Amino acid sequence: MLVKEIMSRDLIWCTPSDTAQAAAKLMKDRGVGALPVVSDGAVKKLEGIVTDRDLCCIVVANAKPAEATRVAELMTSSPVTCTPENTLEDCEKLMQKHQIRRIPVIDAQGRCIGMVAQADIALHAPAGMVAKTLAEISKTLGPAREARAAV
């Protein structure tokens, strides 16, 4: 199965200049835990990804003002990505290796055209593979991720 068959195409995004408050409200209103960060609404060139965890660990935990903190300060630049032609197995391996729950899908020009989430994997992959992916993603944070969470 290919990523293009399971990815979410109803893209919800933000830009680096948006505030943390706007990103959090968008996540809440749309029921998502991450937003791709794109250059603008027309081109949608992927610049990063911001998660609910970024908002919690960087803004809330450090008492930063959400209405004045820009997404650019929180986002993970150069996130792990996949293409529509990657296989579901490729996507799962990326999630396992990098301990991530969501992967932006980009086209050949670097434009964000969708997202694959852990839930998409759970709904479409064989049960054994889902269990392995969940176990790998859920391992204790590595030093790099712990350092990022402490920022």
For each residue, the residues with C-beta under 8 A, 3 or more apart:
1: 5 6 87 88 124 125
2: 5 6 84 85 86 87 88
3: 6 7 82 83 84 85 86 87 88 90 91 105 114 116
4: 7 84 85 105 114
5: 1 2 124
6: 1 2 3 88 116 120 121 123 124
7: 3 4 84 105 113 114 115 116 120
8: 11 114 115 116 117 120
9: 113 114
10:
11: 8 36 44 112 113 114 115
12: 26 30 32 35
13: 35 36 37 38 41 44 112
14: 18 22 23 26 35 36 37 38 50 71
15: 18 37 38 39 40 41 47 71
16: 37 47 48 70 71 72 75
17: 70 71 72
18: 14 15 22 23 70 71
19: 22 23 66 67 68 69 70 71
20: 23 24 55 59 64 66 67 69 70 71 73 74
21: 24 25 66 67 69
22: 14 18 19 25 26
23: 14 18 19 20 26 27 35 50 55 71 74
24: 20 21 27 28 52 55 66
25: 21 22 28 29
26: 12 14 22 23 29 30 32 35
27: 23 24 30 31 32 33 34 35 52 55
28: 24 25 31
29: 25 26
30: 12 26 27
31: 27 28
32: 12 26 27 35
33: 27 51 52 53 101 102 117
34: 27 49 50 51 52 101 102 115 117
35: 12 13 14 23 26 27 32 49 50 51
36: 11 13 14 46 48 49 79 104 112 115
37: 13 14 15 16 46 47 48 49 50 71 72 75
38: 13 14 15 41 43 44 45 46 47 111 112
39: 15 43 44 45 47
40: 15 43 44 45
41: 13 15 38 44
42:
43: 38 39 40 111
44: 11 13 38 39 40 41 111 112 113
45: 38 39 40 109 110 111 112
46: 36 37 38 79 81 104 106 110 111 112
47: 15 16 37 38 39 75 77
48: 16 36 37 71 72 75 76 77 78 79
49: 34 35 36 37 75 76 79 102 104
50: 14 23 34 35 37 54 55 71 74 75 76
51: 33 34 35 54 55 76 102
52: 24 27 33 34 55 56
53: 33 56 57 149
54: 50 51 57 58 59 74 75 76
55: 20 23 24 27 50 51 52 58 59 60 66 74
56: 52 53 59 60 61
57: 53 54 60 61 148 149 150 151
58: 54 55 61 62 64 69 73 74 149 151
59: 20 54 55 56 62 64 66 69 74
60: 55 56 57 63 64 66
61: 56 57 58
62: 58 59 151
63: 60
64: 20 58 59 60 68 69
65: 68 69
66: 19 20 21 24 55 59 60 69
67: 19 20 21
68: 19 64 65
69: 19 20 21 58 59 64 65 66 73 74
70: 16 17 18 19 20 73 74
71: 14 15 16 17 18 19 20 23 37 48 50 74 75
72: 16 17 37 48 75
73: 20 58 69 70
74: 20 23 50 54 55 58 59 69 70 71
75: 16 37 47 48 49 50 54 71 72
76: 48 49 50 51 54 79 148
77: 47 48
78: 48
79: 36 46 48 49 76 103 104
80: 94 98 100 103
81: 46 103 104 105 106
82: 3 86 90 91 94 103 104 105 106 116
83: 3 86 105 106 107 108
84: 2 3 4 7 105 107 113 114
85: 2 3 4
86: 2 3 82 83 90 91
87: 1 2 3 90 91
88: 1 2 3 6 91 92 121 124 125
89: 92 93 129
90: 3 82 86 87 93 94
91: 3 82 86 87 88 94 95 103 116 121
92: 88 89 95 96 121 125 129 132 133
93: 89 90 96 97
94: 80 82 90 91 97 98 100 103
95: 91 92 98 99 100 101 103 118 121 133 136 137
96: 92 93 99 132 133 136 137
97: 93 94 136
98: 80 94 95
99: 95 96 136 137 138 139 141 142 145
100: 80 94 95 103 137
101: 33 34 95 117 118 137
102: 33 34 49 51 115 116 117 118
103: 79 80 81 82 91 94 95 100 115 116
104: 36 46 49 79 81 82 112 114 115
105: 3 4 7 81 82 83 84 112 113 114 115 116
106: 46 81 82 83 110 111 112 113
107: 83 84 110 111 113
108: 83
109: 45
110: 45 46 106 107
111: 38 43 44 45 46 106 107
112: 11 13 36 38 44 45 46 104 105 106 115
113: 7 9 11 44 84 105 106 107
114: 3 4 7 8 9 11 84 104 105
115: 7 8 11 34 36 102 103 104 105 112
116: 3 6 7 8 82 91 102 103 105 120 121
117: 8 33 34 101 102 120 121
118: 95 101 102 121 122 133 134 137
119: 122 123
120: 6 7 8 116 117 123 124
121: 6 88 91 92 95 116 117 118 124 125 129 130 133
122: 118 119 125 130 134
123: 6 119 120
124: 1 5 6 88 120 121
125: 1 88 92 121 122 129 130 133
126: 129 130
127: 130 131
128: 131 132
129: 89 92 121 125 126 132 133
130: 121 122 125 126 127 133 134
131: 127 128 134 135
132: 92 96 128 129 135 136
133: 92 95 96 118 121 125 129 130 136 137
134: 118 122 130 131 137 138
135: 131 132 138 139
136: 95 96 97 99 132 133 139
137: 95 96 99 100 101 118 133 134
138: 99 134 135
139: 99 135 136
140:
141: 99 145 146 149
142: 99 145 146
143: 146 147
144: 147 148
145: 99 141 142 148 149
146: 141 142 143 149 150
147: 143 144 150 151
148: 57 76 144 145 151
149: 53 57 58 141 145 146
150: 57 146 147
151: 57 58 62 147 148
